[in-house]
């Protein structure tokens, strides 16, 4: 499993992410094209609706209350017939269109003349017949008015369908089919969408109208917004899932390595007192030390110290296991932090360090009371001072201080050791972790459990612990505990 995860895990995850992104991208591209087609259909519908209404409004005057009149000129069938007539003129079909709207009926005459042979363009004279009283000037004025109405209706229909793209229209000469503006005609050729050329007035055949939208991308993306967000979230969640999986795998590997290192270190730690005790007892029996009380007492004291050391290591492991399993229940009470520090400092000074350890305790002038468990807080101070002495070398100089602020008690333990690099200042509180010197080799023997226990106890008391560099090299451990208040 380790071979599989180390060699293939990252490539497989990268391949899976590439495949996921590729599939999502392909789906989004297909969806983009489908939405693009739909937007163009909606624009066609908007233009058709506007043209139908524009033609109806051009002839409705005086017939507003006639239901049959309204239904006919607003019907899609009439629009198709009218536009078909407009489009067929480009095929060389000669045509005639007449309207005669009276009070009781409306007559529309459409005449088509189709050449039987292949059509050959000829110069013919186009005859436009206006109603009585109309002139070319009045007709052009009315056409301009109808054009403005047509464009307004198109814009309204487009907004109603949720399309708010930048657009313009191109006018084509009804007879020649040429654009009124050559520049607009060229722009229309490059646009994402251009409608069919459509008539907008039933009486006049002067221009045809074409809606042009340079780009429909904004509308397409807006309609795809939920799909885009969901795809992005899917890719993001997939990436986070893989990241979390790798983090768990990495943590598991580190934990396994640390546990193996802990087992090796603990084995050596346990073997040392056992070997010393075995040697002492063997010497007592081999050399008949019962006849030499002084040597006997010395060997017994050595054995007693090693047994105490062995018990301390076992208690440390058991306490941490119980703490992790939630089996340790703190018994908080009014606890004098300075009294606890003084007892630990006195105990350290009594230990045999060959006179090479200096412990300077700086008490606070103000009382330092907290609501804490005396046993565990004392163990915390003991662990920190013991580490400071072990890692400070042969000439250890330890400074312990306690201060009390309004709502907080601060304890500092500073040593003159090699210090702790910043990259390890957070990790030293992890279970089993020890600062590497050489792979699996530590000058100072230990279990990697002490600081983890310290942090857990401090956290359970509602405090926190920090480590920093000392003024003269070394390390400074600072404990912050909430001060005790009587209610």
C-alpha angles and dihedrals in degrees: 000000000000090000090050096048096044097045105034108018098085096042090048092050092047090049091048092050092048090049091048093049091045094051092046091048093049091049092048092049091052090046090049092055092046091050090046090057090047093051090052090050089051090051090051088052092049092052092046092050092047093048092049092050093043093053091046092052090049091063105023097091106121094008101072095120097046107105098192091050091051095045093051099048092042094048119110089227092062091047091053091049093048094046091045088056090050093050095045091063088073090062093068094261114148112223146180127204124189133171128194113182116188134169096263102030146006122228121200118185120194118183125187129187116194124191113232093212130050110305117250119192113242133182104253132171114248114218120204117188117197127200120265113288094018123120132189089256094053091045092052090048091052091046091054090050092049091047091054090049091048093052091046091052091048092052091048093049091047092053090047088057091049097255114134102163126142108265145164136188133239122214118213126197106251094220103042100026091226121137117253088224116041090197092055089046091056092047089052091057091059096044127110091232137022123169128224116275104265137184120237105185128056096206105043128055100191106113141011122216127229124184114215125194112186093202134008094183096106093055092044092051091046090053089048094048096110092046091049092049092046092049092048091048091048092053091043093049091047090051092047091049091053091044091051090046092052091046090053091046092048092047089048092051092047090046091049092049091047091048091051090048089047091051091051093046093045091050090055091043091053095042093056098062091038091053092047092049091046091050092047094050091045090053091049093054098036098048097035092238091176084086090055107055094181095056091039092055090047093053091045091051090050090051091046092052092049091049089051089049090049091049091049092055092047092048091050092055093044093047092052093047090050090046093052092046092049092243095123112087114194116227103207121197138151101301126187104217093195092054090051092049092048092053092049092046090050091049091050092050091052092055116099106258094149089251092290099113122085119191117187114192119196110191126200123252089220122065114263109209126164135175097247149129107268095206097052097038089051089051089052092055091044093052093049095047093044091052091047091054095044095049098040096075131229095322100048117180114186126186119198121186138172128197133178125212129180097283104003141063116210125199121188126191113186127182137184096232129122092286129228122277115239092243089063100039092095098035097054089079092058118107114267092000119140127175106257119239099161123352108287091342122109125180089210113049118226145138103241090235104097101078092042089055090047094054094045092052093047091048091051089055090055093252137108139225129216134185126209141159118282126235090252101037111274126095133282120209112197122193122197117196129175111254119243119257128183114227 
